[in-house]
């Protein structure tokens, strides 16, 4: 087994979690807030997709699916095209309204680009430093594991919120 196989499995698990959290939900469930400032499923899935798109495209040296695939126009959000959700306020979270087809369409396009990049990697590629602003500098392997971890946590939060919506 190669490192790319482990990374592919990790990204594949994110995909399974995202689809499990979103499939079959209507816009009301996707925009449900457990309290007035809580994140919604729509925002969480949009955010994790934006983070994966932003981070993987940067290390892969390709353009983000968000802009090249026309997703920014389809979502039509009141944010700069570079926004990923980091630092968003409660009104920003509320502004992310989307149906499940739009959310999963964007996520799947991001996932496909990430999987294509991961499939191209050799074990030695993972030692390449991709961010020297940290001590120690961040390698490609560490960055990709970080993206998987972040996405898994947000998908888990979305699954939890889905459970809340099914109890109301």
N, C-alpha and C positions, 0 to 999 in steps of 0.2 A: 504494500500500500504506500502511496506517495502522499506528500503533504497536500497536493491539490485535491486528492480524493477526500481527505479529511475536511478541507475547506469547502468542497462541493457538498459534502454531507451537511455541514453546518449551515450553509446558505439554503440548502434544500429543506432543512428543518424550519428555518425562518419562513420559507414559503408555505409550508404546511400549516404553521401556526397562524400566519396572516390570513390564509384562506379559511381556516377554521373559525377565526374571530369575526370574519366579515360575511361570508357566504350566507345568503338568505335573509339578510337584514334589510329592513326598509329604512328610508332616510330618517324617520323619527328615532329608531333605535341607534342609528349611526351618530345622531346628534345628541343623544341622551347624556345628561350631566348628573353625576351622583350628588353634586352640590353646585352652587352657583359659579364656582371657579374651577371645577374639575375638568380634566381633559375629556374629550369625546373620542369615541372609536374612530370617527372620520379623521380627526386631527392626529391621533396617534399613528394611524396607518399612513396618512399623508406624510407626517414627520419622519417616520422610520424609512419610508421610501425615499424621501428627499435626502436624508443623511446617507443612506446606502448609495444613492445616485451620485451625490456630491463627493463622497470619500473614495468610492471605487473609481469613478471616472478620473479623478485627480491622479491616483496612482497608476491607472492604466494609460494615462495620456490621451484620453478621448473626451469628446464633448458629452455633456450631461444629456440624458434622455429627456429630461424635463423641458429643455429648449429644442433640441433637435427633433424630438418626436411629437412636438406640438402640444404637449401636456400642459404647459403653462397657459396656453390659450384656452384649452378645454376646461381647466379648473377655474380660470378667470378670477383669481384671488387678488385681493387688494395689497399684495406684497411685491417687493422687488423680486425679480426672477432668481436672484441668488439666495433668497430666504429659504432656510431649512426648518424653521420652527424654534431654533435656539433663541431663548430670551423672549419668546412670545408671551403676550399678556392674555388675560381672560377674554377680552374682546377679539383678539387675534384668533384664539382657539375657536370661538364661536363663528368666526368668519369662514372657517373651513367646512363648507357644506358640500357633500358629494354623495352620489349613490354608490352602491356596492360595485357596479360595473366599472365606473370611472376609477374608483380607488384600486380595484384589483387589476384593471387594465394598466394603469401606471406602474403599480408594484411589479406586475409580471414583466413589463418591458425593462424595468430596472434590473430585476432578477436575471433575465435573459442576458443582459449585458454583463452583469457580474459573473455569471456562470461561464460565459465565453472567455472572459479575462482569466478566471481561475483555471480553466482548462488549458490555457496557454503557458502556465507557470511550470518551472522546474524547481526542485527543492532549493537550489542555490539562489534563485530569484528572491526568496523570502528574507534573505539577509540584507537586501538593499535598503539603505537608509532613505526614508521618504519624508521625514520631518526632523530636522535638527534643532528645533526650538525647545526640545525636551532634553533632560539629562536622566537617563541615557537617551540618545536619539532613537526615534521610533523607526523600526524596520517595517518592511512591507508585510511580513508575517504577523507582527504585532498589530499593525493597523487593520488588517483583514479580520483577525480574531476580535478586535475591539468593535468593529462594525457588526459582526455577528452577535456579539454580546449585547450591544445597544439595541439592535433590532429585536432580539429575543425578549429582552426586558419589556420593550414597548408592546410587542405582540402579546405578551403575557398580561400586560395591563389591559389591553383591548379585550382579551378573552374574559378577564375578570369583569369588566364593564358589561360585556355581553351577558354574562350570568346575572348581573343586576337587572338588566333590561328584561330578562325572561321571568323575573320574579315580580315585576310590578304589575 
